[in-house]
Amino acid sequence: MSITSPHFKFNLSISQNPHQPFLLPSHIKSSSSSTIFKSSRTRRFQTPHPLYSINPKLRPVVTRVSNSSDSGVPFDDATSQKVSDFEASRSGDSYVGLFIRMLGLDNDPLDREQAVDALWKYSLGGKKCIDEIMKFRGSVFLTINLLKSESSVACEAAAGLLRQISSVNIYRDLVAESGAIEEITSLLIRPSLTFEVKEQSLCVLSNLSVEERLRLQIANSDLLLLLIKLLDDDEMKVKEAAGSVLANLALSDSNHKTMVEAGVIPPLAKFLRTDTEASKVIRKEAQSALLELAKDDYYKILLIEEGLVVVPLVGAAAYKSFKPSLHSWPSLPDGSELNVKQTSKGPSRFGASELLVGLHVEDDKNTKLEEAKKNAIVGRTQQQFLARIGAIELEDESNNNQTGNRKFTILPWVDGVARLVLILELEDESAIAKAAEAIADASVSEHMRTSFKEAGAVKNLVRLLDYESEPIRLGVVRALERLSISNDVCQKIQAEGVLKPLIRSLKNPDASESSTHMILNILGRILDPSKEMKSKFLDAPVNGSKKGWNEARTSNSNLTFSSQTIQEGDVSDSTFLTRLIEILKASPPVLQTKAASILEFLTAFESCREKIISLDMESALDSVFRHKFFNGKEDTESETDFQEIELQTLEIEEAGLAVSATSRLLTRLLDSEHFRKTINASRLTNALRNVLTSRIPLQNKDWVAACLVKLNSLSGPTELGSENPINTEVILYETIPRLIEQIKDSYSLEERETAVLELNRIISEGVVDSTRAVAAQGGIFPLVKLIEEGNDRVVEAGLAILYNLSMDVENHPAIVAAGAVPTLRRIVLSERRQWVRALHLLRTLPT
């Protein structure tokens, strides 16, 4: 019987005995061009790209019969028609069973190799041919078994056949259940494999990873690390196949954590950077995988750290509203012209001459610009040129037609920053809102915030603050809030006149809590009283050192926001001040902290201070100081859920920050005689005393203590020193805990010595319960340690403190456990100056 087709043209003599081994006729063995058993090393079929996709999102790898002859010469139309006729007539279907029988484990390895090679080439005929192969039970298992072969030809053919079979949906589970994933894993671990074997094996995985269940299996195996390693392979086709598998794995959100922890982001990100050569296919696969991972905000930050930016796709039509000045000369973001020699006689229609100049800036040695400014000019020039010629987002729209409706793309940071700033200048409201949100997401580092500033984003964002669209305003406020984290960018934001629109937005009573929070953050960074204090400290040399003073002034020049740079008329609006006091009265502690800080800054203006005092300031202060954590209402039950304890701890920290900022504000207001006359000092004092004894962090009690002392001194003649109850509480709840913390945590021996001497002074003055406070704060252990390391003054002060502590029998176990006994014995035996005091202490302890 004979088989005649463009791929099969020979006669086979079939033995009637099914048990007789299959023998190849001699004329087949000697055939050089028409035999079906021709090795794939000498006969390569030209097939479409291995990543040909039948599903726009899942991309299983499906190949078709190539229109090429054995010698690589393309077929003519008549030959192509014969191929189609062959597929339709299935003239060779009756011999498929014979080839599958040759795959048997009892056959010669060379026969098995030639049989699987023939079946692979036969399967290229399409689904009908694959269906014919799958009619024979065991064909998949025998094919998978050949992946163990030491022959690269057999492994390639077996993987190629599995690739074709797994491209059909109904056979995909069977291939996986037969152990294909495990065998391919073992195959790819081999130290030396041809790139053809790698490619075909990876394409099988790409087809299998279409299924959710199989994606999870692949991602949670050793294959994931192998796939990442293969992204660095020398052959581009192997990289493309590995990228295809990873892109499919990324479609499952449950795989994201595993993939990121395995380190998938850096190798994929390098294909999208401009400094790396990569094919269009691998770029597409890398982008697809990274976009899926970027749905998580944390993973998006990792992507940005690799030099990439996620940019929204707004449609090529949206850029038609971009109207650049066609005759403009490349300029800096602030509008000043570049000092570049103009060589062209006139501007080009689409800005090509300006493009060349803008790109030339990067290499022009005569143009002295910072690197950030150069990158901003180059990126802006490129993106504006693409917008002018209508070529922007064309490639992304083409990819969308193939892979579904994608909403984002990924660009190198230079192009991404410039693209986002360009979108802000369009007329499409939806596009502007998306760009503003993207800028906020990308402003995660000082480098990115500076890049947006140099690209001109700040000016556009401030301009959009008064836009009527609520989504735009929210996006712009969020972007400005993230950018203002940088002191340098914050100064630029202030210079662009952001105060008035922000104050207008804050005065809106219907503004959401999140919007109010972000606006207060921006205002708090501009109207920051601590920055004004820094400027005062930098007004004169310290200890006569002009050099250090000048260096400090230079390094902190960007941090100085003196009240003199703020126009009083911009911030003295009564409605604005009323709104701040309302926030102080009835808002969460986070907002109260910001409002109190801004009000403290505004008290530097006399007109603002008088208005603040007249707006029922006392009730606002009282509402902060009488939080539930300060009046004994906090939950003290022992059986509390761990998450509730964590939440309560966070609330206490936030309340501590709010009360500290409000105490600073009160301290500043107490300088006004008018204010002192309008308040109930005793009520505020009682509230602050409750705060001082509460569980807020120690660092938040310093201003509370200072405010209490100032209130007490202004209330009239009182008892001086430690006999004053307020002074006693300040010592017990702020001074002693602070000194103990300094002894424990300070790295400076001098600071620790100062702290122990001050602590000894307090105890020697007989402050009530001072020794109990030292023991309660855990001061015994660090005191004993300091006695071992300190000089004579420290040892004498430490022994005095321990002796006073030993007068309370309850402290004896802690003193002994801290190792005081051996230390005291060494002092006595060495007859140091303090040996008598050490001996007295030893006699009081149970030794």
C-alpha positions in Angstrom: 0.0 0.0 0.0 1.3 3.5 -0.7 1.0 6.9 0.9 1.2 9.9 -1.4 1.3 13.5 -0.2 3.6 16.5 -0.1 5.0 15.0 3.2 4.7 11.2 2.6 5.6 9.6 -0.6 6.8 6.0 -0.4 5.6 2.4 -0.3 5.4 0.3 2.9 5.2 -3.4 2.9 3.2 -4.4 6.0 3.7 -7.8 7.5 0.5 -9.7 8.1 1.9 -11.0 11.4 1.2 -8.3 14.0 3.9 -9.7 16.3 6.6 -9.4 13.6 8.9 -6.4 14.1 8.4 -3.6 11.7 11.1 -3.4 9.1 11.9 -0.5 6.9 12.3 -1.2 3.2 15.7 -0.5 1.9 14.5 2.1 -0.6 13.1 4.1 2.3 16.3 3.9 4.2 18.3 5.2 1.3 15.9 7.9 0.3 17.5 11.3 0.9 14.6 13.7 0.4 11.2 12.1 0.4 11.3 9.7 3.4 9.0 10.4 6.4 11.7 9.2 8.7 14.1 12.0 7.8 15.8 13.3 11.0 14.7 16.7 12.3 18.4 17.6 12.4 18.6 17.6 8.6 14.9 18.4 7.8 13.3 21.3 9.6 9.7 22.3 8.8 9.2 26.1 8.7 6.3 26.6 11.0 4.6 29.8 12.2 5.9 31.4 15.4 5.7 29.1 18.4 3.6 31.6 20.3 0.8 31.7 17.7 -2.3 32.3 19.7 -5.8 31.0 19.3 -7.1 32.6 22.5 -6.4 36.3 22.8 -5.7 36.1 26.5 -4.5 32.5 27.2 -2.3 32.1 24.2 -2.0 28.3 23.7 0.6 27.4 21.2 -0.9 26.1 17.9 1.0 25.4 14.7 -0.1 24.8 11.2 1.3 22.9 8.3 4.0 25.0 6.7 3.9 25.9 3.0 7.5 24.8 2.5 9.1 21.9 0.8 11.7 19.6 2.4 14.5 21.8 1.1 13.0 25.0 2.5 11.7 26.3 -0.9 8.2 27.7 -0.5 5.4 25.8 -2.1 3.4 27.3 -5.0 -0.4 27.5 -4.7 -1.0 24.2 -6.4 1.2 22.4 -3.8 -0.5 24.2 -1.0 -3.8 23.0 -2.4 -2.4 19.4 -2.3 -1.6 19.9 1.3 -5.2 20.9 2.0 -6.5 18.0 0.0 -4.2 15.7 2.0 -5.6 17.0 5.3 -9.2 16.6 4.0 -8.8 13.1 2.5 -6.7 11.9 5.5 -5.0 9.4 3.1 -2.4 8.6 5.7 -4.7 8.0 8.6 -4.7 4.3 8.3 -0.9 4.2 9.1 -1.0 6.2 12.2 -1.5 3.1 14.3 1.6 1.6 12.8 3.8 4.5 13.8 2.3 4.5 17.3 3.1 0.7 17.6 6.7 1.6 16.7 6.7 3.8 19.9 6.5 0.7 22.0 9.1 0.3 24.7 10.3 -3.1 23.2 11.3 -1.5 19.9 14.7 -0.3 18.9 15.4 3.3 20.1 16.2 4.4 16.6 12.8 3.1 15.4 11.0 4.8 18.2 12.9 8.0 17.4 11.9 7.9 13.7 8.3 7.0 14.5 7.8 9.9 16.9 9.4 12.2 14.4 7.0 11.0 11.7 4.0 11.4 14.0 5.1 14.9 15.0 5.3 16.0 11.3 1.9 14.3 10.7 0.3 16.2 13.6 1.3 19.4 11.9 -1.6 18.7 9.5 -4.0 20.2 12.1 -6.7 19.0 14.5 -8.0 16.2 12.3 -4.6 14.6 12.2 -4.2 15.1 16.0 -7.7 13.4 16.5 -6.5 10.5 14.5 -3.4 10.0 16.7 -5.5 10.3 19.8 -7.8 7.5 18.7 -5.0 5.1 19.9 -4.9 4.6 23.6 -1.4 5.0 25.1 -0.1 7.3 22.4 0.4 10.2 24.8 2.0 8.0 27.5 4.5 6.5 25.0 5.3 9.9 23.7 6.0 11.2 27.2 8.2 8.2 27.8 10.4 9.3 24.9 11.2 12.6 26.8 13.6 10.4 28.8 15.6 9.5 25.7 19.2 10.6 25.5 18.7 11.5 21.9 18.0 15.2 21.3 16.1 14.3 18.1 13.7 12.0 20.0 13.2 14.5 22.8 12.5 17.3 20.3 10.1 15.3 18.3 8.3 13.9 21.4 8.0 17.4 22.8 6.8 18.7 19.5 4.1 16.1 19.2 3.0 16.8 22.8 2.9 20.5 21.9 0.5 19.8 19.0 -1.7 17.5 21.1 -1.9 19.9 24.1 -3.0 22.7 21.7 -6.4 21.0 21.5 -8.5 21.8 24.5 -10.0 18.3 25.0 -6.6 16.6 25.2 -4.9 19.1 27.5 -5.9 17.4 30.7 -4.9 14.0 29.4 -1.4 15.2 28.6 -1.0 16.7 32.1 -2.4 13.6 33.8 0.0 11.4 31.9 2.9 13.1 33.6 4.1 15.5 31.0 4.8 18.3 33.5 7.0 16.1 35.6 8.9 14.7 32.7 9.5 18.1 31.1 10.8 19.3 34.5 13.3 16.5 34.5 14.2 17.2 30.9 14.8 20.9 31.4 17.1 20.2 34.4 19.6 18.4 32.1 22.8 20.4 31.9 23.1 20.4 28.1 20.0 20.6 25.9 19.6 21.9 22.3 17.6 25.0 22.0 15.1 23.1 19.9 14.3 20.7 22.7 13.9 23.6 25.2 11.7 25.5 22.8 9.3 22.6 22.1 9.2 21.6 25.8 8.4 25.2 26.9 5.7 25.4 24.3 4.0 22.3 25.8 4.0 24.1 29.2 2.6 27.2 27.5 -0.3 25.2 26.2 -0.9 23.4 29.5 -0.7 26.7 31.5 -3.9 27.8 29.7 -5.8 25.8 32.4 -6.1 27.4 35.8 -5.5 24.1 37.7 -2.4 23.4 35.7 -1.1 26.9 36.1 -1.1 26.4 39.9 0.7 23.1 39.5 3.5 24.6 37.3 3.9 27.7 39.5 4.3 25.6 42.7 7.0 23.3 41.3 10.7 23.6 40.5 9.7 24.7 37.0 9.2 28.3 38.0 12.8 28.8 38.8 13.8 27.0 35.6 11.5 29.3 33.6 13.1 32.4 35.1 16.6 31.0 34.4 15.7 30.3 30.8 14.8 34.0 30.3 18.6 34.5 30.1 19.1 31.8 27.5 21.2 32.6 24.4 18.4 31.7 22.0 15.6 34.3 21.6 13.0 31.6 20.8 13.7 29.9 24.1 13.2 33.3 25.9 10.0 33.8 24.0 8.6 30.4 25.0 9.6 30.9 28.7 8.0 34.3 28.6 4.8 32.8 27.2 4.6 30.4 30.1 5.2 33.1 32.7 2.6 35.3 31.1 0.0 32.5 31.4 1.0 31.8 35.0 0.6 35.5 35.9 -3.1 35.3 34.9 -3.8 33.5 38.2 -3.7 36.0 41.1 -2.8 33.1 43.5 0.5 32.7 41.6 1.6 36.3 42.0 3.2 36.0 45.5 5.1 32.8 44.5 6.3 34.4 41.2 7.5 37.6 42.8 9.3 35.8 45.6 11.0 33.6 43.0 12.4 36.8 41.4 10.4 37.0 38.2 10.1 40.8 38.0 13.8 41.8 37.3 14.4 39.4 34.4 11.1 40.3 32.7 11.6 44.0 33.3 14.9 44.1 31.4 13.1 43.2 28.2 11.1 46.4 28.4 14.0 48.7 29.1 15.6 50.6 26.2 19.1 49.4 27.1 18.2 45.7 26.3 17.8 44.2 22.9 14.7 42.0 22.7 12.3 40.7 20.1 8.8 42.1 19.7 7.3 38.8 21.0 9.3 38.6 24.2 8.5 42.3 24.9 4.8 41.5 24.5 4.9 38.5 26.8 7.0 40.3 29.5 4.6 43.2 29.4 1.6 41.0 29.7 3.0 39.2 32.7 4.2 42.4 34.5 0.8 44.1 33.9 -0.9 41.3 35.7 1.6 41.5 38.6 1.2 45.3 38.7 -2.4 45.0 39.8 -1.0 44.7 43.3 0.3 48.1 44.5 3.3 46.5 46.3 4.4 44.6 43.1 3.9 47.8 41.1 6.5 49.5 43.4 8.9 46.7 42.6 8.3 47.3 38.9 9.0 51.0 39.3 12.2 50.2 41.1 13.3 48.3 37.9 13.0 51.6 35.9 9.5 51.0 34.4 6.3 53.0 34.8 2.7 51.7 34.3 0.9 54.1 32.0 -2.9 54.1 31.2 -4.0 53.6 27.6 -6.3 56.5 26.8 -6.7 55.8 23.0 -4.9 57.3 20.1 -7.9 59.5 19.4 -7.5 61.3 22.7 -4.1 62.7 21.6 -5.7 64.5 18.7 -6.5 67.3 21.1 -2.8 67.8 21.8 -1.9 71.2 20.3 1.8 71.9 20.6 3.4 75.0 19.2 4.8 73.7 15.9 7.3 76.5 15.8 8.5 76.2 19.4 12.0 75.6 20.4 12.9 72.9 22.9 12.8 74.4 26.4 13.1 73.4 30.1 10.0 72.5 32.1 10.0 76.0 33.6 9.7 77.5 30.2 13.2 78.9 29.8 14.9 78.2 26.4 17.8 75.8 26.0 21.1 77.3 25.2 21.5 75.2 22.1 22.7 76.4 18.7 19.9 76.3 16.2 21.1 74.8 12.9 17.9 74.5 11.0 16.6 77.4 9.0 13.0 77.0 10.0 10.7 74.7 11.9 9.5 71.5 10.4 5.9 70.7 9.9 5.7 67.8 12.5 8.5 69.0 14.7 11.3 66.7 13.4 13.9 69.4 13.7 12.9 70.1 17.2 13.0 66.3 17.9 16.6 66.2 16.7 17.6 69.1 18.9 15.8 67.6 21.9 17.5 64.3 21.4 20.8 66.0 20.8 20.7 67.6 24.3 21.6 64.3 25.9 25.0 64.1 24.0 25.7 67.8 23.7 28.8 68.6 25.9 28.2 72.3 25.6 24.8 72.1 27.2 25.4 72.0 31.0 22.3 70.5 32.5 21.6 68.1 35.3 20.9 64.5 34.2 17.3 64.7 35.4 16.6 67.8 33.2 18.2 66.1 30.2 16.1 63.0 30.6 13.0 65.2 30.9 13.7 67.0 27.7 14.5 63.8 25.8 11.4 62.0 27.0 9.1 65.0 26.3 10.5 65.5 22.9 10.0 61.9 21.9 6.4 61.7 23.2 5.4 65.0 21.6 6.8 63.9 18.3 4.8 60.7 18.4 1.7 62.7 19.2 2.3 65.1 16.4 2.6 62.4 13.7 -0.3 60.3 15.2 1.9 57.3 16.0 1.3 57.2 19.8 -0.4 54.1 21.2 -0.8 52.5 17.8 1.2 49.5 18.8 -0.7 49.2 22.0 -4.0 49.3 20.1 -2.7 46.5 17.8 -1.9 44.4 20.8 -5.3 45.0 22.3 -6.9 43.6 19.2 -4.9 40.4 19.8 -4.9 40.1 23.6 -8.2 41.6 24.7 -9.1 45.0 26.1 -6.0 46.1 28.0 -6.2 49.3 30.0 -2.5 49.9 30.7 0.9 49.6 29.1 4.4 49.7 30.5 7.1 52.1 29.4 10.7 52.9 30.5 10.6 55.6 33.1 11.9 58.4 30.8 9.1 57.8 28.3 6.5 56.9 30.9 7.0 60.1 32.9 6.9 62.2 29.7 3.8 60.3 28.5 1.9 60.9 31.7 2.7 64.6 31.7 1.6 64.8 28.1 -1.8 63.3 28.9 -2.3 66.0 31.5 -2.3 68.5 28.7 -5.1 66.7 26.7 -8.8 67.6 26.8 -10.2 64.1 27.6 -11.3 64.2 31.2 -11.1 60.5 31.7 -7.6 60.4 30.4 -6.5 63.3 32.7 -7.9 61.5 35.7 -6.1 58.3 34.8 -2.8 60.1 34.3 -3.1 61.9 37.6 -3.7 58.6 39.4 -0.8 57.0 37.6 1.5 59.8 38.6 0.5 59.2 42.3 1.1 55.5 42.0 4.6 56.1 40.4 5.7 58.7 42.9 7.2 56.1 45.3 10.8 57.3 45.4 12.8 60.5 45.4 14.1 59.8 41.9 10.6 59.5 40.5 9.2 62.5 42.3 12.1 64.6 41.0 11.6 63.2 37.5 8.0 64.3 37.5 9.0 67.8 38.7 11.6 68.2 36.0 9.1 66.9 33.4 6.7 69.7 34.2 4.0 67.7 36.0 3.7 70.1 39.0 2.5 73.1 36.9 -0.1 71.0 35.1 -1.4 69.4 38.3 -1.8 72.7 40.2 -3.6 74.1 37.1 -6.1 71.2 37.3 -6.9 71.7 41.0 -9.8 74.0 40.0 -11.2 71.6 37.4 -14.9 71.0 37.6 -14.6 67.2 37.3 -14.5 65.5 40.7 -12.5 62.4 39.6 -9.9 64.8 38.1 -9.6 66.8 41.3 -9.3 63.7 43.5 -6.6 62.3 41.2 -4.7 65.6 41.1 -4.8 66.0 44.9 -3.6 62.5 45.4 -0.7 63.1 42.9 0.3 66.3 44.6 0.1 64.7 48.0 2.5 61.9 46.9 4.9 64.4 45.2 5.0 66.7 48.1 6.7 64.1 50.2 9.9 65.4 48.6 11.0 68.7 50.2 12.4 69.9 46.9 9.2 69.1 45.0 7.1 70.5 47.8 8.9 73.8 47.4 8.1 73.7 43.7 4.4 73.0 44.4 4.3 76.0 46.8 6.0 78.2 44.2 3.3 77.3 41.6 0.6 78.9 43.8 -1.0 75.8 45.2 -2.2 77.3 48.5 -5.3 79.2 47.2 -6.8 76.2 45.3 -6.1 73.8 48.2 -7.7 76.2 50.7 -10.7 76.5 48.5 -11.0 72.7 48.3 -10.6 72.3 52.0 -13.4 74.8 52.8 -15.8 72.6 50.9 -17.8 70.9 53.7 -18.9 68.1 51.4 -15.3 67.0 50.7 -14.6 63.3 51.5 -12.5 62.3 54.5 -9.8 60.9 52.2 -9.6 64.1 50.1 -9.5 66.2 53.3 -6.7 64.0 54.6 -4.6 64.4 51.5 -5.2 68.2 51.4 -4.1 68.5 55.0 -1.0 66.5 54.3 0.0 68.9 51.5 -0.8 72.0 53.6 1.0 70.4 56.6 4.2 70.0 54.6 4.1 73.6 53.3 2.9 75.2 56.5 5.2 73.1 58.7 6.3 74.9 62.0 9.3 72.6 62.4 10.8 73.9 59.1 10.4 77.4 60.3 12.3 76.5 63.5 15.1 75.0 61.4 15.5 78.3 59.5 15.8 80.1 62.8 18.5 77.8 64.0 20.4 78.4 60.7 20.3 82.2 61.1 23.6 82.3 62.9 26.8 80.3 63.4 26.8 77.7 66.2 29.7 77.8 68.6 31.5 80.2 66.3 31.9 77.6 63.5 31.1 79.4 60.3 32.1 76.5 58.1 29.6 74.1 59.6 27.0 76.8 59.7 27.5 77.6 56.0 27.3 73.9 55.1 24.1 73.5 57.1 22.5 76.5 55.4 23.5 75.1 52.0 22.2 71.6 52.6 19.0 72.8 54.2 18.2 75.6 51.8 15.4 73.5 50.2 13.9 72.7 53.6 13.3 76.3 54.7 9.7 77.4 54.6 9.8 80.5 56.7 6.5 82.2 57.4 7.9 85.2 55.5 7.5 83.2 52.2 3.8 82.8 52.9 1.5 85.7 52.1 -0.7 86.4 55.2 -3.7 87.1 53.0 -3.5 83.6 51.5 -4.0 81.9 54.9 -6.0 84.4 57.0 -9.4 83.4 55.6 -11.9 83.1 58.5 -13.7 80.2 56.7 -10.4 78.3 56.3 -9.5 78.8 60.0 -13.0 77.8 61.1 -12.7 74.6 59.0 -9.4 73.7 60.6 -10.9 74.2 64.1 -13.9 72.0 63.1 -11.5 69.3 62.0 -9.7 69.6 65.4 -13.0 69.2 67.2 -14.6 66.2 65.5 -12.2 64.3 63.3 -10.0 61.2 63.6 -6.7 61.7 65.4 -4.8 61.6 62.1 -6.6 64.7 60.8 -6.4 66.4 64.2 -2.6 66.1 64.1 -2.4 67.8 60.7 -4.9 70.5 61.6 -3.1 71.3 64.9 0.3 71.6 63.1 -1.1 74.0 60.5 -2.8 76.1 63.1 0.5 76.3 65.0 2.2 77.6 61.9 -0.5 80.2 61.4 -0.2 81.5 64.9 3.0 83.2 63.7 0.7 85.7 61.9 -0.9 88.1 64.3 -4.1 88.5 62.4 -4.4 84.7 62.1 -3.7 84.2 65.8 -6.4 86.7 66.9 -8.9 85.0 64.6 -8.0 81.6 65.9 -8.4 82.7 69.5 -11.9 84.2 68.7 -13.1 80.9 67.2 -13.9 78.8 70.3 -10.4 77.4 70.4 -10.7 76.0 73.9 -13.5 73.6 73.0 -11.3 72.2 70.2 -8.4 71.7 72.5 -10.6 70.1 75.1 -12.0 67.6 72.5 -8.5 66.4 71.7 -7.3 66.2 75.3 -10.4 64.2 76.4 -10.0 61.3 74.0 -11.3 58.0 75.3 -7.7 56.8 75.9 -7.1 59.7 78.3 -10.2 59.5 80.5 -10.1 55.8 81.6 -12.6 54.5 79.0 -10.1 52.4 77.0 -10.7 48.7 76.9 -8.7 47.0 79.7 -10.2 43.5 79.5 -7.6 40.8 79.6 -9.4 38.6 77.1 -8.9 40.7 74.0 -8.4 39.4 70.5 -4.9 39.9 69.2 -6.1 41.9 66.2 -8.1 44.2 68.5 -4.9 44.7 70.6 -3.0 45.7 67.5 -5.7 48.0 66.4 -5.9 49.6 69.8 -2.2 50.1 69.9 -2.4 51.9 66.6 -5.2 54.1 67.8 -3.2 55.0 70.9 -0.2 56.0 68.8 -2.4 58.1 66.5 -4.0 59.7 69.6 -0.6 60.4 71.0 0.6 62.2 67.9 -2.6 64.3 67.9 -2.3 65.3 71.6 1.4 66.1 71.1 0.7 68.4 68.1 -2.2 70.0 70.0 0.0 70.6 73.1 2.5 72.4 70.9 -0.3 74.6 69.6 -1.5 75.3 73.1 2.0 76.2 74.2 2.3 78.7 71.4 -1.2 80.2 72.1 -0.3 80.6 75.8 2.1 83.4 74.8 -1.0 85.5 74.0 -2.4 87.3 77.1 -5.8 87.5 75.3 -5.9 83.8 75.0 -4.9 83.2 78.6 -7.8 85.4 79.7 -10.4 83.5 77.7 -9.6 79.9 78.7 -10.3 77.8 81.8 -6.8 76.9 82.8 -7.7 74.5 85.5 -9.9 72.4 83.1 -7.1 72.2 80.5 -4.6 71.3 83.3 -6.7 68.4 84.5 -7.1 67.1 81.0 -3.3 67.3 80.3 -2.6 65.5 83.6 -4.8 62.6 82.5 -2.9 62.6 79.2 0.4 62.5 81.0 -0.5 59.4 83.0 -2.0 57.6 80.0 -0.5 54.9 77.9 0.5 57.0 74.9 4.1 56.6 73.7 6.8 58.4 75.8 8.0 60.6 72.9 4.5 62.1 72.7 4.6 63.2 76.3 7.4 65.8 76.1 5.2 68.6 74.8 2.4 67.6 77.1 4.8 68.0 80.1 6.1 71.3 78.7 2.6 72.6 78.3 1.6 71.5 81.8 4.6 73.3 83.3 3.9 76.4 81.4 0.2 76.4 82.3 1.2 75.9 86.0 3.6 78.8 85.9 1.0 81.1 84.4 -1.7 80.2 86.8 -0.2 82.2 89.6 2.1 81.6 92.7 2.5 77.9 93.3 4.8 75.6 95.2 8.2 75.2 93.7 10.2 72.1 92.9 9.1 68.6 93.4 6.6 69.5 96.1 4.3 70.9 93.4 1.9 68.0 92.4 2.2 68.9 88.7 5.9 68.9 88.8 5.9 65.6 90.5 3.6 64.1 87.9 5.9 65.4 85.2 8.9 63.9 86.9 7.2 60.5 87.4 5.5 60.1 84.0 7.8 61.9 81.6 11.3 62.7 83.1 12.1 59.4 84.8 10.8 57.2 81.9 12.8 59.4 79.4 16.0 59.1 81.5 15.6 55.3 81.8 15.1 55.0 78.1 18.2 57.1 77.5 20.2 54.8 79.8 18.9 51.7 78.0 19.0 52.8 74.3 21.6 55.5 73.9 24.8 54.6 72.1 26.7 57.5 73.6 28.3 56.7 76.9 28.3 60.4 77.7 24.5 60.6 77.3 24.0 57.6 79.5 26.3 59.1 82.2 24.3 62.4 82.1 21.1 60.5 82.4 22.1 58.5 85.5 23.5 61.6 87.2 20.2 63.4 86.6 18.2 60.3 87.8 20.3 60.2 91.0 19.6 63.9 91.6 15.8 63.4 91.3 15.8 60.4 93.7 18.1 62.1 96.2 15.6 65.0 96.4 13.1 62.6 97.7 10.5 62.8 95.0 7.5 60.7 96.0 7.3 57.3 94.4 10.5 58.1 92.3 12.1 54.8 93.2 8.9 52.9 92.3 8.8 54.7 88.9 12.4 53.6 88.2 11.6 50.0 89.0 8.4 50.1 87.1 10.2 51.4 84.0 12.7 48.5 84.1 15.6 50.7 85.2 17.4 48.2 87.5 19.0 46.1 84.8 20.5 48.9 82.7 21.7 50.6 86.0 23.7 47.5 87.0 25.2 47.2 83.5 26.2 50.9 83.6 27.9 50.5 87.0 30.1 47.8 85.4 31.1 50.0 82.5 31.0 53.6 83.9 33.6 55.8 85.5 33.8 56.7 89.2 31.0 59.4 89.0 28.7 57.0 87.2 29.4 54.1 89.6 28.8 56.4 92.7 25.5 57.7 91.3 24.4 54.2 90.2 25.2 52.7 93.6 23.2 55.5 95.3 20.2 54.8 93.1 20.4 51.0 93.7 20.7 51.6 97.5 17.5 53.7 97.5 15.8 51.0 95.4 17.0 48.3 97.8 15.0 50.0 100.6 11.9 48.4 99.1 12.1 44.6 99.6 10.1 44.0 96.4 13.0 45.2 94.3 15.5 42.7 95.8 14.8 39.9 93.3 15.2 42.2 90.3 18.5 43.6 91.7 19.9 40.1 92.3 18.7 38.9 88.9 20.4 41.8 87.2 23.8 40.5 88.4 24.4 43.2 91.0 25.9 40.9 93.6 29.0 39.8 91.6 29.5 43.4 90.5 29.3 44.7 94.0 31.8 42.1 95.3 34.3 43.1 92.6 34.0 46.7 93.7 34.6 45.7 97.4 37.5 43.4 96.7 39.2 45.9 94.4 38.8 48.5 97.2 37.6 51.1 94.8 36.6 54.5 96.1 32.9 53.4 96.3 33.6 50.1 98.1 32.0 51.2 101.3 28.7 52.1 99.6 28.9 48.8 97.7 29.3 46.9 100.9 26.3 48.5 102.5 24.2 47.6 99.5 25.4 44.0 99.6 24.3 43.8 103.3 20.8 44.9 102.4 20.4 42.2 99.7 19.6 38.5 100.4 23.0 37.1 99.5 
